Amino acid sequence: MVDNQVRPSDVTSYPIIEAMLTIPRERFVPVALRSVAYAGEHLTLAPGRVLLDPRTFAKMIEASDIGPDDLVLDAGCGLGYSTAVLARLGAAVIAVESDEDMARAAAETLSELEAHNAEVVPGPLDQGAGDHAPYNVIFIQGGVEEVPQALSDQLREGGRMVLIRMSGAYGRCEVLTKVNGALSAWRVFDAAAPVLEGFEKAAVFEF
């Protein structure tokens, strides 16, 4: 996975490569998908929810520039793979998962792998985890049409939010930086993922 998908995509950060080599990705996918855990495509975890393919995930991490002192919010952790990787890069990770069964499974696997600086919080993804805010980095594991205000409010001044901005069937990875309370976007690379519940563009009624 690392040699065929991550390094060829110009992800050269040693901490990211080391983390992805160390974390057993197959532990964080449904049993029926373990044989394809390292495939170069998104893996379906539940309706409308995917585990991002290794290339996309690695490039998003590199763009987020997570440092060892950073507090990270992982919105939509699924079964916990992203949280396990991010926990090896930052000071601590708060993972939010709306599916109670996946949240429970994620917490159990992270505990078994001794990811002691990671905590899974069940709840709506678009509400984040305000009790632990503000965050240096917010990582959104899925497609976004509009950024929920709650997540914008939980990002520290100067912090980065990494997401896949979707417009129809097309998307792009963006890094949003908070400056003077406002978010400014930087386009990084093309990517696509299902739009997460609560991250849809608000309907506009025309008369």
C-alpha positions in Angstrom: 0.0 0.0 0.0 2.7 2.5 1.0 5.1 1.6 -1.8 2.4 1.4 -4.5 -0.1 4.1 -3.5 1.4 6.5 -1.0 5.0 7.1 -2.0 4.2 7.4 -5.8 1.7 10.1 -4.9 4.5 12.3 -3.6 3.8 11.7 0.1 7.3 11.8 1.5 6.8 12.7 5.2 8.5 10.0 7.2 6.0 10.2 10.2 3.0 9.7 7.9 4.7 6.7 6.1 5.8 5.2 9.4 2.3 5.5 10.8 0.6 3.9 7.8 3.2 1.1 7.8 2.6 0.5 11.5 -1.2 0.7 11.8 -2.9 -2.6 10.7 -5.6 -1.2 8.3 -7.4 -4.6 8.2 -8.3 -4.2 11.8 -10.5 -1.2 11.0 -12.7 -2.6 8.2 -15.7 -4.9 8.2 -14.6 -8.6 8.4 -15.9 -9.2 4.9 -13.6 -6.5 3.5 -10.4 -7.4 5.2 -9.0 -9.1 2.1 -9.2 -5.8 0.2 -8.3 -3.5 3.1 -5.3 -2.2 1.3 -6.9 -1.7 -2.1 -6.6 1.6 -3.8 -10.2 2.6 -3.5 -12.7 3.8 -0.9 -14.2 1.0 1.2 -17.8 1.1 2.1 -18.4 1.0 5.9 -22.1 1.9 6.0 -24.6 3.6 3.7 -23.0 6.9 2.6 -19.9 6.2 4.7 -16.5 5.1 3.4 -12.9 4.5 4.5 -10.9 6.8 2.3 -8.5 5.2 -0.1 -4.9 5.2 1.1 -3.7 7.7 -1.5 -6.4 10.3 -0.7 -6.0 9.8 3.0 -2.2 10.1 3.0 -2.3 13.3 0.8 -4.9 14.9 3.0 -2.7 14.2 6.1 0.3 15.7 4.5 -1.7 18.8 3.5 -2.9 19.1 7.1 0.7 19.5 8.4 -0.1 17.9 11.8 2.6 18.5 14.4 3.4 16.7 17.6 1.7 19.4 19.8 -1.5 19.6 17.8 -5.0 18.6 19.1 -6.9 17.0 16.2 -10.6 16.5 15.7 -11.3 13.5 13.4 -14.9 14.0 12.2 -16.3 10.7 10.9 -13.8 8.3 12.2 -15.8 5.2 11.1 -14.1 2.1 12.6 -11.2 4.2 13.8 -8.4 3.7 11.2 -8.0 7.5 10.5 -7.9 8.1 14.3 -5.2 5.5 14.8 -3.0 7.1 12.2 -3.6 10.7 13.3 -2.9 9.7 16.9 0.7 8.8 15.9 1.2 12.3 14.5 -0.5 14.7 16.9 -0.6 15.2 20.6 -4.2 13.9 20.9 -7.1 13.0 18.7 -10.8 13.4 19.5 -12.8 11.2 17.1 -16.5 11.9 16.4 -18.7 9.1 15.0 -22.5 9.3 14.5 -23.0 5.5 14.1 -23.0 4.1 17.6 -22.0 0.6 16.5 -19.0 1.9 14.6 -18.1 4.3 17.4 -18.1 1.4 19.9 -16.0 -0.8 17.6 -13.5 2.1 17.0 -13.0 2.7 20.7 -12.4 -1.0 21.3 -9.9 -1.4 18.5 -8.0 1.7 19.4 -7.8 0.5 23.0 -6.5 -2.9 21.9 -3.8 -1.1 19.9 -3.0 1.1 22.9 -3.8 4.4 21.2 -4.0 6.1 24.6 -4.1 9.6 23.1 -7.3 9.0 21.2 -10.9 9.3 22.4 -14.0 8.4 20.5 -17.1 10.6 21.1 -20.4 9.3 19.7 -22.6 12.1 18.2 -23.5 14.0 15.1 -20.5 14.6 12.9 -21.6 18.2 12.0 -21.6 19.1 15.7 -18.0 18.1 16.4 -16.9 17.8 20.0 -17.1 21.3 21.5 -16.1 20.2 25.0 -12.5 19.6 23.8 -12.2 22.6 21.4 -10.5 24.6 20.1 -8.6 22.3 17.7 -5.4 22.9 15.8 -6.5 20.6 13.0 -10.0 19.4 12.0 -10.0 16.4 9.6 -13.3 15.5 7.9 -13.5 11.9 6.7 -15.9 12.4 3.8 -17.5 14.8 1.3 -18.5 18.3 2.2 -20.7 20.8 0.4 -20.9 23.3 3.2 -18.8 23.5 6.4 -21.1 23.4 9.5 -20.8 26.5 11.6 -20.2 24.3 14.7 -17.0 23.0 13.2 -15.8 26.4 12.1 -16.3 27.7 15.6 -14.3 24.8 17.1 -11.2 25.5 14.9 -8.5 27.5 16.7 -7.3 30.7 15.1 -4.5 29.8 12.7 -5.8 26.2 12.6 -6.4 24.0 9.6 -9.5 22.2 8.4 -8.9 19.5 5.8 -11.8 18.2 3.7 -13.1 17.0 0.4 -15.2 19.7 -1.2 -17.9 18.2 -3.4 -19.8 19.8 -6.2 -22.0 17.2 -7.9 -20.0 14.2 -8.8 -16.7 16.1 -8.6 -14.6 17.1 -5.7 -11.3 18.4 -4.5 -9.3 18.3 -1.3 -9.1 21.7 0.4 -7.2 23.0 3.3 -9.1 25.8 5.1 -7.1 28.1 7.4 -8.8 30.3 10.1 -7.5 33.9 9.9 -9.3 36.6 11.9 -12.2 34.3 12.5 -12.8 33.6 8.8 -11.9 30.5 6.7 -9.8 30.8 3.6 -9.4 27.9 1.3 -6.5 26.4 -0.6 -7.1 23.7 -3.2 -4.7 20.8 -2.9 -5.7 18.0 -5.3 -8.7 16.4 -6.9 -10.6 13.8 -4.8 -14.2 12.7 -4.3 -16.2 11.0 -1.5 -19.9 10.7 -0.5 -21.2 13.8 1.1 -21.6 13.3 4.9 -25.0 13.8 6.6 -25.1 17.4 8.0 -22.5 18.6 5.4 -25.0 19.1 2.5 -25.5 22.5 0.9 -28.5 24.2 2.3 -31.5 24.1 0.0 -32.3 27.4 -1.7 -36.0 28.1 -2.5 -36.8 30.0 -5.6 -40.1 31.6 -6.4 
